[in-house]
Amino acid sequence: MKSRYRIEWSWPLLIAYSLLLAYWMLWGFGRTRLPEYSYNIIPLSTIRHYVPIHSMEALINIAGNIGVFLPFGVLIPLAIQAGFAKTIACFLPGILLLELIQLITRRGSLDVDDVILNTIGVMIGYVLFRIIGNIWRRAADDK
């Protein structure tokens, strides 16, 4: 019963959060259409500019690209009853599509470093989800 209940509320949350994030990435925060296509396909080249973190812009870029994706590390495994590998495998096509849409619409850039940071966010969210789940399970078993 608990598992079915989790699936029932996790799907609407996953869909709603995905739509909110798509809005942020395409129109939010005053995004406008760039005059030309912007992309980076060289891993770690953008991240190298921000590490070590030396400005608020760097902190927002690194922490934001990780933090905003933490919920997917919880919502994906809840919605589809997935382990780590399946969670990442379900996440990657979605973020790649969103990055591609940013490139095509010129409302952002396709950046492989964003994909790396976003995926790290999902991984951290998944690990936290499992740790908290284990703590709750142990606490329930002790009662």
Disulfide bonds with the S-S distance in Angstrom:
none
